[in-house]
Amino acid sequence: MDKFKRPLTSYERAELHRKQVFLQVALPVFAAAVIVLAICGLAIAGTVQGSPQINRWGNLSAVYLIIPNLFISLINIVVLYFVIRGIRYLYNNIPTWFSKWLTLMNRIRSIVRTLSDKLVAPVMAANSAQASVKAVFKRK
């Protein structure tokens, strides 16, 4: 039966969209606003009349506001604990690591210096011999 249905016109599609927007967006927003305003009105009326329920609901709402903050603070305390332990570990081990690093760098420096001296020795000998020959010929 759906095969033979004619396609919707742009006006019909726009009308269908408007109905969907009203039912899916505007109506729930309006209902939520009415409920919030009704709760606000009840709270004001209860406060004005001095109802004992107001204190109870106020305390309950304060607890509901405080509990998530407590859990977040607990997570922060745990993270801080592990950060402090990590810093203590680094503080205790950095001098040892630095000493090993310094020893390694000194070994590398001495190896590089020895190799560079060995590589430069023939050039220095050649330059020295050339300077000696020049000095001999300049005297004459």
Legacy VTK file of the C-alpha trace (Angstrom):
# vtk DataFile Version 3.0
C-alpha trace
ASCII
DATASET POLYDATA
POINTS 140 float
0.000 0.000 0.000
2.912 2.366 0.761
4.239 1.890 -2.772
1.354 3.819 -4.209
1.510 6.729 -1.783
2.244 10.017 -3.447
5.330 11.964 -2.296
4.782 14.843 0.100
4.917 18.373 -1.185
7.281 20.878 0.345
4.403 22.555 2.177
3.287 19.224 3.672
6.845 18.382 4.699
7.213 21.799 6.364
3.930 21.301 8.220
5.011 17.832 9.376
8.347 19.287 10.537
6.564 22.041 12.498
4.418 19.450 14.281
7.464 17.343 15.113
9.346 20.383 16.435
6.404 21.311 18.614
5.956 17.779 19.984
9.658 16.962 20.431
11.126 20.322 21.471
8.680 23.027 22.449
6.211 20.901 24.418
8.855 19.244 26.678
10.579 22.586 27.295
7.271 24.210 28.162
6.301 21.307 30.470
9.677 21.455 32.248
9.327 25.224 32.732
5.834 24.788 34.210
7.099 22.083 36.595
10.049 24.220 37.723
7.811 27.244 38.263
5.321 25.099 40.223
8.099 23.805 42.490
9.355 27.373 42.994
5.827 28.483 43.852
5.448 25.644 46.369
8.761 26.532 47.976
7.764 30.184 48.288
4.328 29.315 49.651
5.830 26.896 52.182
8.352 29.467 53.325
5.759 32.178 53.728
3.476 29.886 55.749
6.371 28.619 57.889
5.965 24.952 56.996
8.275 22.546 58.891
8.795 20.596 55.667
10.823 23.473 54.232
13.698 22.882 56.656
13.694 19.172 55.882
13.700 19.733 52.116
16.330 22.449 52.466
18.603 20.136 54.413
18.007 17.351 51.916
18.844 19.594 48.963
21.999 20.788 50.744
23.073 17.169 51.177
22.415 16.499 47.479
24.554 19.497 46.592
27.402 18.526 48.948
27.708 14.803 48.111
29.067 15.221 44.543
31.607 17.757 45.823
32.764 15.248 48.434
33.325 12.558 45.802
35.231 14.959 43.567
37.328 16.043 46.556
38.046 12.399 47.355
39.273 11.842 43.802
41.453 14.968 44.090
42.926 13.709 47.367
43.779 10.337 45.824
45.426 12.024 42.818
47.347 14.353 45.132
48.526 11.364 47.214
49.968 9.644 44.144
51.557 12.873 42.890
53.254 13.342 46.271
54.510 9.741 46.209
55.863 10.269 42.691
57.657 13.472 43.688
59.141 11.719 46.725
60.372 8.883 44.484
61.955 11.373 42.090
63.468 13.373 44.951
65.101 10.233 46.353
66.361 8.893 43.009
67.370 11.976 41.016
70.803 12.345 42.715
71.627 8.716 41.854
70.387 9.123 38.283
72.289 12.388 37.913
75.490 10.780 39.209
75.134 7.907 36.726
74.375 10.394 33.945
77.417 12.482 34.857
79.633 9.383 34.887
78.326 8.366 31.469
78.881 11.861 30.053
82.440 11.933 31.421
83.161 8.564 29.789
81.738 9.784 26.494
83.773 12.995 26.794
86.996 11.112 27.412
86.319 8.681 24.521
85.545 11.556 22.157
88.620 13.456 23.277
90.861 10.411 22.824
89.429 9.699 19.376
89.714 13.314 18.270
93.322 13.481 19.521
94.140 10.317 17.574
92.434 11.665 14.457
94.171 15.042 14.670
97.633 13.655 15.489
98.677 13.015 11.827
97.463 16.460 10.773
99.310 18.090 13.676
102.477 16.141 12.824
102.235 17.211 9.181
101.652 20.846 10.140
104.538 20.716 12.599
106.882 19.245 9.985
105.779 21.865 7.457
106.387 24.641 10.000
109.845 23.210 10.750
110.778 23.138 7.080
109.560 26.733 6.616
111.556 27.837 9.635
114.713 26.200 8.282
114.374 27.900 4.911
113.594 31.292 6.448
116.850 31.281 8.401
118.927 31.148 5.284
LINES 1 141
140 0 1 2 3 4 5 6 7 8 9 10 11 12 13 14 15 16 17 18 19 20 21 22 23 24 25 26 27 28 29 30 31 32 33 34 35 36 37 38 39 40 41 42 43 44 45 46 47 48 49 50 51 52 53 54 55 56 57 58 59 60 61 62 63 64 65 66 67 68 69 70 71 72 73 74 75 76 77 78 79 80 81 82 83 84 85 86 87 88 89 90 91 92 93 94 95 96 97 98 99 100 101 102 103 104 105 106 107 108 109 110 111 112 113 114 115 116 117 118 119 120 121 122 123 124 125 126 127 128 129 130 131 132 133 134 135 136 137 138 139
